[in-house]
Amino acid sequence: MLDSIKQKLTQINLSKATKHKKAGVLILLLKEDHEDEYKILFTKRSSKLKTHSGEVSFPGGKWEEEDKNLYETALRESNEEINLEINNVTQLGRLDILLSRHKIEVNPYVGYLDKFQHFKGNFEIEEIFTVPISFLMNQKNISYKEFNKKDLKVYIPSWVYNENRIWGLTAMITADFLNICFGAPTKTDINLFRTYNEQ
């Protein structure tokens, strides 16, 4: 399956970089001890933070000058946030950029954790949890929020797993990954968010 994901990610036509500040996030695939099912790791941010408090997100953060590239940004931030052992991560590829409502260019990278580890969150992280890909693929587990954008109806997917709600940009990235790598029929209008804040 990992080879299939890697191959499909190489076929993406990536958008040009924007003028906005940049961030790298990590979609980390793993198998937990004694399990065969692939899961995706998510974090829940601390309710004490000033921005994105209590929101579910992928580990990652803003690019800093010492970072050689945005994949390195995603790994560095993941190490800081959840104590990820970055030497155990194999890069599988990347998804196209998305622009957040705060005008941040988000660059999602996909990696696989070769050797399972236990994670520990820093002060930014309230909870670290994994969600089976099979749960995310099941259309019965998806709900949609509809709103209008320039006279178009736009659909945003979301999931609730063990009382944690995956929504917003994190849900859009999740849906993009599932649609591209697993042929999921998750309804999204994701291309509208590639230039959402440029207009």
N, C-alpha and C positions, 0 to 999 in steps of 0.2 A: 504493500500500500504506500509506503514511503517513497518508493521509486516513482509511482504513479503521481503522487502529489508533486514531487520535484519536477517531473516532466510537464505537468499542466501549468505549473507556475512559470516555467521558462517561456510559455507561449503567450504570456500577457504582454500587450502593447502598453508600456508604461508612459504616463503623462510626463510632460516637461515639468521641471521644478518650478515652483511659484516664487514670488517675491517675499513670501511670509516667513516668519520664524518657523523652525523645523523641529520635529520630534520623531523619535524612533520608538516603536512598541513591539513587543514580542508575543506572537501567538505560539505558545509552547505546547507541543504535543507530548504526551507521556503515557506510559502504562504504569499503574501502581503495582506494588508488591503482589505477586502471585495472581495477577489479573492479565487477561489477554486483550481487554477492550481499550481502545485508544480514547484518551480524554484530552480536554483543553483546560489549561490553567487560567483562572481569573483571580483578581484581587478585589477586595472591597476596601475602599479608602476610609481612613479614619473620619469619624464625624466631627473631630476637633479641627480639621483643616479648614482654611479659609475658602479654598476653591475645590470644587468637585467633591465636597465632603459627603461621605456615605455612599458614593457612587461605585458601581462595579466597573472595573476597567481591566485592561491588559497591563502587565508590568512594562515600564518604560518611562520615558520622559524627554525633556528638551535637550537638544544638541548643545554641547559645550565645546569650546575651542580645542581642547586636548583630544577630542574624539576624532579618530581618523576618518570615520564615516558614520552613517546613521545606524548601521547594524551594530557597530561598536557602541553607539549611544544606547541602543536597546539592551544590549548585554550588560553594560556598566550599570544602568539604572535598575535592571532586574537583579543584579548582584546586590545593589544597595538596598532595594526594597524588600526582596524576599530571600536574600542570601543564596541566590542561584549560583551553583558551581559551573561557571561558564565554559570550562574546559570539557564538560560532559555534554555540551550542546552541539548538534550537527545542524548547520544551516540548510534548509530545504529550498528557500527562495523568498520571494517577497510579493506583496500585493501592490496594487496601484495606490497612489496617494489619496487621501481625503482631507478636506478642510473643515476644521472644527468651527463652532460658533464663535470661538475666541480668536479666530484667524490664525490658527496654528496649522501648518502643513504636517499631517500625521503620516508617517511612513511605516506600514506594518510589515514585519519580517516573520517568517515561519521557521521554527526550529523544532528539533526532536531531542528529548532528553535521553541520552544513551544509557545512562545509569541512574536509577531512581534515587532520589534523595528526599529528606524531610526539609521542609521550608520553614523559615522563621521571618516574620514581617518586622520591618522597622517602625518608627513612630508614625509613618504615613499610612501604614496598612493595618486595618482592623481585622481582616480575615483573608485567608488564602484558601481557595477551594477549586475543585476540578469538576467538570461537567462532561459526561459521556457524549461522544459525537452522535451516538444513536439517539440520545434524548433530543439533541439539537436538530437532528434530521427529521424527527417525527413531527409532521405538520400539526398534529393535535396539540402540541406543546407551544405553538407559536400564536401570538396575538399581534394584531396590527393596529397602529394608530394612523389615522388619515388626516392630512391637512393640505391646504392649498398653497401652491407656490407658482406665482405667475400664471394663474388660471389653470394650473395643472393639479390633479390630485396626486399627492405624494404619499407613499406608504412606508412607514417605519416599523420593522418587526421588533418584537421583544419576547423574551423568555423569562419564566420564573422557575428557579431551581432551588429547592430547600430554602424558600423565603428570600432568596437573593434575586433581584430583578436585573436582568441584562437588557439594557436599552440604550437609546441614543447612538452616539458614534461607535461605541463598543459593539452594539448589536449590528450596526451596518457593516462593520469590519468582519464580524462573525459570519453574517449572511453572505458577504462577498467570498469569503474563504470556502464556505460550504457549497456555494453555487459553482464556483470554479473547480474545486478539487473533488467534489463528490456528486456533482450534477443535481444538487438540491433545487427544488422549485420555489425557494423562498422568494417572496415578492419584495423587490426593492426597486427604488429609482435612484440607484447609487451614483450614476453618472452626473446627476444634478448636484451632487455634493463634491464633485471634483473641482468645480468652479463656483461653488456656492457663495463664497465671500469675495470673489473677484469682480462680481457684477454690482 
